[in-house]
Structures are given as C-alpha cells and as structure tokens.
Amino acid sequence: MKTLQNIPQMSTQDMNNSDQDSEPKFRPVLHALTANPGAEMMRYADGKKDIITLGQGEGDAPTPDFICDAVAQALKDGKTFYGPVLGSNELRECLSDYYQRIYDLEIPAERVFVTSSGSTAMHLSLAALLDKGDEVVAITPIWKNLLGAVELTQASTKQVSLDYIDDQWQLDLDKLFSAVTEATKVILIVTPSNPTGWTARLDELRAILDFARERGIWVLSDEVYGRLVYDGVRAPSFLDVAREDDLLLVVNSFSKSWAMTGWRLGWIVGPRIAEDKIRDVALYNKLCPPTFTQYGAMEALENGEEFLKDQLALWHSNRDLVVERFKAMGNVSMSYPASTFYAFFKVDGEDDCIALTKRLIDEASVLLSPGSAFGKEAKGYIRLCFAVSEKRLTEALDRIERVICK
Ligand SMILES: Cc1ncc(COP(=O)(O)O)c(C=O)c1O
C-alpha cells in the first residue's frame, strides 16, 4: 500500500514501479491500493507519550461483564469446536427475534448470516457480488475500509458525495441516480454514516431501493450504527422498505452497540437466494464465525438494552459538549450528528486535514482522523470520536482549542 510519507517525494508512477520491483510476487491490485490516511495517522502517533486517542471508532468502555460471563461459561462447557458456516442456528434465531422486538420486522433466521465481524460481512458481500470491471456507486464521505474492500475485488468505485448545505449533510438523489451506469452492480451506502452522522430518511431509502429494483442492481447497506441514535430506538433501515426478495444485503455488527469491537462478530441480512452463495464464500474464507463468542452475542441481543441505553446517555451529552465547545471556538463548522459517535468538523482556513491532524498529534497529543480518509470530497474535514468519558473528552477539547485557536 502507498504510504502518505512517501507520496510527496515520489510520483505515483515511481511508487508503482518501486513497489513492483521490491515486491514482484504479489497481485498488482495490492500495489494499486490507495493510501489510508487514518491508518497512517495512527502509525504516526504510535509510541508518542500521553496521546488521547479519538481517532478510532470505538468507546473506551470494555465489554460488560454479563456478556463476557456468557463466553467464559461457553468456554468451560467446551464450546470450542467448529460450528455452522453461517453461525449457530440459536444465534440466527436470536437475531430474528431481535429484529421483531427492536425493529418490528419479520426476518426469518434463514435470511440472517452470522459473520466474523461487520468488516467480514462486507468482504463476503462484495466477494459474492463483484468482478473486475464492475462498478460500485458509493455515497461518501464513507469509512475508508469499505473503499479499500471494494479495491480488493478489482471493481471500480464511483463516489457520490453528500452535499453540505446549511450545516447539514444532505443526499441529492438525482446526483446519485445519474452516477449509475450500465456497469454499476452495487449501490453502497452507510446509514447512519461514519463519519458524518448523516442518516437516510425512510423516503430516501425507499427511493433508492425502488431505483435499484427497476435496474436489477444490488443495494449494499452498512447499518452498523443503526442503534446509535439520539432520538428513538433505532435508525430507519432498508429492511423497513424492502421486499423479502429484493437484491439487498444489510451489513451489521456487534462492535458498536455493545462495546464488542475486539470480538469480531457481525451479520448480514439478505434475500433467501443469497444464503447458499454467502455460505460458499464464507466457507472458503473463515469456515465459520468463532463458536464461543456467539454465546456472548446472544447475551448482548437479549439483555444488552440497558447497557446500550447507558452508553447512549453518555454519548448524547458528549455530543452536546462537542457541539457547544466547537461553536464557542468560533472558527469550527460541523453538522449536528443525530446518530453515531462522531463529530466531523472543519476549521476555518485549515484546508490540509493531514497537516492539521499531524499538528494536533505533535502539539496537542490528540489523535483524530483526517477527512481525506473518507473520500475525495471530504478533504479538509477531521473526524473526532466522542465515545469516551466526559473528563477525557474535555481534556482533548481543551488541548485542541489551544492549537486551533492560537
Ligand atoms: C461503517 C462501518 N462499518 C463497519 C465497521 C466495522 O465493524 P466491525 O468492527 O464489526 O468489523 C466500522 C468500524 O468503524 C464502520 O465504521
């Protein structure tokens, strides 16, 4: 992969050549992967003292005991063998019940495929759908890993950016639809969005699905932040407006809602025709999701609402704190995120988000994520994850203010 440190000194052509000379045995696509500025900044901050890390998408609370206890018990009970490729029937049923309880939707267990993380769910979906030459139309700003995952399939990506109007991120459906061509196989969308917090409304979801249905193309929706909402119980989902047999894959994860980022468990909801195909891809990928962790996942689904509510209460007041503090600084603009735990902001006169992120590491000892990680149009922005204690967040904001309000 290209690194940012090298880019100023070398042309892309030089880099490709030198990469190929030094690593001729790898697939060409690996030499062509675009740089990941977020990961680069993490490496840049690595080893520096007293860093407050708000650059990654997770809170600082560990997984609650009641979830861990279920896994400890599963281990004691010898649940250490291979399991079914698409997850245990018990967990798939449990997810089906969860959709009934929380989403008021009937999703039969056969349409739920458990995976070894939301990331894996995305890779399996892309591997099932895309070939070289296919095109993905992606709504951006978007989590960089999803763009990287598409690059690995050798499909191309066309980015359609949300518009920033009156301090709000907004989707222009006409712009999205006119980006679709004969080569488009998939519309990729993250809602609620990392990094902007933008959340598609039901009418937008319906319009996108109607459009895709008419053209026989897939909608791939990443809804891992679907429960991280500050108004109501969950965000609108494509599943609310979908028919059972729509070409729709919805990716989800245990990571964000129940502080389980290190567990690597997620799931996909798809049409029945996808079950065998995703199973084939998953078989040759991970064989099956980890067996004992699935017991923790069931515990999270069945008894995790209180924990999630407490987390959301903290993040809600943290969000308000960030918005208030940035407003008071006077030179920062950002939208008010109705969902997720991210503030995506821009500092007046600071157009080089990588330089500013580096300065914040060097001068404030705060690690954030540069906007250029999230798509072509997101340059200049910076993402801050506020899912930490209020004390830590306040300290980070004090430090940031000292640098950007000098
Ligand atoms: C949009 C989005 N999808 C997926 C993931 C990763 O989920 P998981 O931890 O289950 O791989 C993230 C993590 O930040 C994300 O932002």
The ligand as a Tripos MOL2 file, in Angstrom:
@<TRIPOS>MOLECULE
LIG
   16    16     1     0     0
SMALL
NO_CHARGES

@<TRIPOS>ATOM
      1 C1        -19.3160    1.9010    8.6610 C.3       1 LIG1
      2 C2        -18.5760    0.8270    9.3860 C.ar      1 LIG1
      3 N1        -18.7850   -0.4610    9.0610 N.ar      1 LIG1
      4 C3        -18.1440   -1.4490    9.6800 C.ar      1 LIG1
      5 C4        -17.2340   -1.1840   10.6900 C.ar      1 LIG1
      6 C5        -16.5030   -2.2940   11.3280 C.3       1 LIG1
      7 O1        -17.3290   -3.1810   12.0400 O.3       1 LIG1
      8 P1        -16.6360   -4.4330   12.6920 P.3       1 LIG1
      9 O2        -15.9200   -3.9870   13.9390 O.co2     1 LIG1
     10 O3        -17.7720   -5.3350   13.0170 O.co2     1 LIG1
     11 O4        -15.7100   -5.0050   11.7020 O.co2     1 LIG1
     12 C6        -16.9630    0.1340   11.0400 C.ar      1 LIG1
     13 C7        -15.9420    0.4420   12.0530 C.2       1 LIG1
     14 O5        -15.5770    1.5650   12.3290 O.2       1 LIG1
     15 C8        -17.6410    1.1600   10.3730 C.ar      1 LIG1
     16 O6        -17.4430    2.4380   10.6720 O.3       1 LIG1
@<TRIPOS>BOND
     1     1     2 1
     2     2     3 ar
     3     2    15 ar
     4     3     4 ar
     5     4     5 ar
     6     5     6 1
     7     5    12 ar
     8     6     7 1
     9     7     8 1
    10     8     9 2
    11     8    10 1
    12     8    11 1
    13    12    13 1
    14    12    15 ar
    15    13    14 2
    16    15    16 1
@<TRIPOS>SUBSTRUCTURE
     1 LIG1         1 GROUP 0 **** ****
